[in-house]
Amino acid sequence: MADSTILQPEGLEQRYERYKEKIKHFTIMNDIFMRNVLKETACTEYILQVIMNKKELKVIDQTLQKDYKNLQGRSAILDCVAKDAENNFFNVEIQGENDGASPKRARYHCGLLDMNLLNPGNPFDSLPETYVIFITKNDALGYNQPISHIQRRIKETEDIFQDGQHILYVNSKKQDDTELGRLMHDLHCKEADKMYSNVLSARVQQLKETTEGVNQMCQELEEIYNEGEQSGELKKARETAICLYEKIQSWNQNFGADGDWKRADAITKKLLAIFKKAQDYFVRLDWDDGVIFPQQAVQNNLHALKKAKTALNAGNIEETLDAFYSIDNNCYAFEFEKEVFYHFTEYIMKQESERLMWGKGRILHHENLYELVERLKNKEIDKDSLELEQRQLEEVWERQCAYYKDDIEYLIRAVTKFSEMLQETVVLFEKN
């Protein structure tokens, strides 16, 4: 577990009460709330049906908040990318500020979609129809229209240039008595029972008025809070570290025979203590004795588990087992009997500190997949059900997610404590 010398987080209950108040005032035009509403595919489908004026439109797949990259490595996180049954792709963006919906931003999104939808070797004619849809808080284009359709035309003939790219701007201020206007009303509505759409109303009610939904939203807001805390504390620690480094450099350059040796000894002891704490706080080991950060082992496990879940849901046992191989020490589950597997595990997890010395406690978690590996090795595809294994893998995923959250919270607290130690040392240089 995390270093017991670090204080446990305070104020979690108070933050959750504050989150619950914020949630009451959320609308779908809020970025955080929107992505949770759209996790229900039926909501995305309804929004697209209204905007596209196509009641038969069916969403068969969607991705939320995915980071799309261009050839130069620059990326943009797209709110929602949905695919319909006719292989059309829709990028739906909720924009509160006009800057986020500029014409060139729309152009960029079109390009990102194209680059990520055409596989190597496929002909250009296989590119699907794409629709970039900006739903804006204000009238971004200034035409006072409820919706604006943008498509290239041939200047000399006014014929449509059939490149398959479409850009739509939806002005959410236009809340008239049309189906599109009623949708815009719903996007700005705080209360589920005052919404026109049954689909959107049900989802908003679930997120705002049920225990499960409210907890889901609170967890999301807590993650955002932690990310902000982490970023702020890291910045503060970095600035303090730079300041301390500069003072050490100046001290060393100007320290002479008549220097303050007593204070020098005190500073040296403090710096050695900081070095030791840096090791304790931030250095961990993987199962091959590689040096990693505290959250890195679980982070790597989650990447492997994501592959395993996808493979197992597709009935691909071989790829599932390949993913398991890299999780903690589960490679031993493929190579040794159960007794040997447990011996190697306990050799690390239950060893006396005198034997492991510096390495004691630097492997924090262990995910035992031995039984799951054994069962999958003996499964016959198309004959045996994988329901039990899928359920158990989901439990592993949830447990590792909990570990990851704990590790991140630990890191935030560790950085805070470490920054305080750095600042205490800076003060030693400033004393007369």
BELSUL-V826176 format. One record per backbone hydrogen bond with DSSP energy under -1.0 kcal/mol. NH is the residue of the N-H (numbers start at 1). CO is the residue of the C=O. E is the energy in kcal/mol with one decimal. If there is no record, write none. Layout:
nh->(NH:NH)
co->(CO:CO)
e->(E:E)
This chain:
nh->(6:15:16:17:18:19:20:21:22:23:24:25:26:29:30:34:35:36:37:38:40:43:44:45:46:47:48:49:50:51:52:54:57:60:61:63:65:66:68:70:73:76:78:81:82:83:84:85:87:89:90:91:92:93:95:101:106:107:108:109:110:111:112:113:114:115:116:118:122:126:127:130:131:132:133:134:135:136:137:140:148:150:154:158:161:163:166:167:168:169:170:171:172:174:175:178:182:183:184:185:186:187:194:195:201:202:203:204:205:206:207:208:209:214:215:216:217:218:219:220:221:222:223:224:225:226:227:228:229:230:231:232:233:234:235:236:237:238:239:240:241:242:243:244:245:246:247:248:249:250:251:252:253:254:255:259:261:264:265:266:267:268:269:270:271:272:273:274:275:276:277:278:279:280:281:282:283:284:285:286:289:292:296:299:300:301:302:303:304:305:306:307:308:309:310:311:312:313:314:315:316:317:320:321:322:323:324:325:327:330:332:334:336:341:342:343:344:345:346:347:349:350:356:357:359:360:362:373:374:375:376:377:379:383:384:390:391:392:393:394:395:396:397:398:399:400:401:402:403:404:405:406:407:408:409:410:411:412:413:414:415:416:417:418:419:420:421:422:423:424:425:426:427)
co->(3:11:12:13:14:15:16:17:18:19:20:22:23:187:27:30:31:32:33:34:37:40:40:41:42:43:44:45:46:47:48:49:54:83:83:81:79:78:76:74:70:68:66:63:90:61:88:58:84:129:82:131:80:133:135:98:102:103:104:105:106:107:108:109:110:111:112:114:119:123:124:164:89:166:91:168:93:170:95:138:169:167:159:154:152:161:130:150:132:148:134:146:136:171:173:176:178:179:180:181:182:183:191:192:197:198:199:200:201:202:203:204:205:210:211:212:213:214:215:216:217:218:219:220:221:222:223:224:225:226:227:228:229:230:231:232:233:234:235:236:237:238:239:240:241:242:243:244:245:246:247:248:249:250:251:256:259:260:261:262:263:264:265:266:267:268:269:270:271:272:273:274:275:276:277:278:279:292:362:290:286:284:293:295:296:297:298:299:300:301:302:303:304:305:306:307:308:309:310:312:311:315:316:317:318:319:320:321:324:327:329:331:332:337:338:339:340:341:342:343:345:346:352:353:356:357:359:369:370:371:372:373:376:380:380:386:387:388:389:390:391:392:393:394:395:396:397:398:399:400:401:402:403:404:405:406:407:408:409:410:411:412:413:414:415:416:417:418:419:420:421:422:423)
e->(-1.5:-2.4:-2.4:-1.9:-1.8:-2.8:-2.2:-1.3:-1.9:-2.8:-1.3:-1.1:-1.2:-1.5:-2.0:-3.1:-1.9:-1.0:-2.5:-2.7:-1.5:-2.0:-1.0:-2.7:-2.2:-2.4:-2.4:-2.5:-2.1:-2.4:-2.9:-2.4:-1.8:-2.6:-1.4:-2.3:-2.1:-1.2:-2.5:-3.0:-1.5:-2.1:-2.3:-2.6:-2.8:-3.1:-2.3:-1.6:-1.8:-2.6:-2.8:-3.3:-2.2:-2.9:-2.7:-2.0:-2.1:-2.2:-2.1:-2.2:-2.1:-2.1:-2.4:-2.3:-2.2:-2.5:-1.5:-1.1:-2.0:-1.8:-1.9:-2.7:-2.3:-2.8:-3.4:-2.8:-3.1:-2.6:-2.2:-1.7:-2.6:-3.5:-3.3:-3.0:-2.2:-2.5:-1.6:-2.2:-3.0:-2.4:-3.3:-2.2:-2.3:-1.5:-1.3:-1.4:-2.9:-1.8:-2.2:-2.0:-2.2:-2.1:-1.5:-1.6:-2.3:-2.3:-1.6:-2.7:-2.7:-1.9:-2.1:-2.1:-2.6:-2.7:-2.4:-2.1:-2.2:-2.7:-2.5:-1.9:-2.3:-2.4:-2.1:-1.8:-2.4:-2.7:-2.4:-2.2:-2.6:-3.1:-2.5:-2.6:-2.9:-2.4:-2.0:-2.2:-2.8:-2.6:-2.3:-2.2:-2.5:-2.4:-2.0:-2.5:-2.5:-2.3:-1.9:-2.3:-2.5:-2.3:-2.6:-2.7:-2.0:-1.7:-1.1:-1.7:-1.6:-2.0:-2.4:-1.7:-2.5:-2.5:-2.3:-2.0:-2.6:-2.3:-2.0:-2.1:-2.3:-2.3:-2.4:-2.5:-1.7:-2.4:-3.3:-2.3:-1.6:-3.0:-3.0:-2.2:-1.8:-2.8:-1.3:-2.3:-2.5:-2.1:-2.6:-1.7:-2.0:-3.0:-2.2:-1.5:-2.3:-2.9:-2.0:-2.4:-2.8:-2.5:-1.1:-1.5:-3.0:-1.1:-1.5:-2.5:-2.0:-1.9:-1.9:-1.5:-1.9:-2.4:-2.0:-1.1:-2.3:-2.4:-2.5:-2.0:-2.5:-1.7:-2.8:-2.2:-2.8:-2.3:-1.9:-3.0:-2.0:-1.9:-1.8:-2.8:-2.5:-2.3:-2.2:-2.2:-1.2:-1.8:-2.4:-2.6:-2.2:-2.5:-2.5:-1.9:-1.7:-2.1:-2.4:-2.4:-2.2:-2.5:-2.2:-1.9:-2.2:-2.5:-2.3:-2.3:-2.6:-2.5:-2.5:-2.4:-2.3:-2.3:-2.0:-2.8:-2.9:-1.9:-2.4:-2.8:-2.6:-1.8:-1.8:-2.1:-2.4:-2.2:-1.5:-2.1:-1.9)
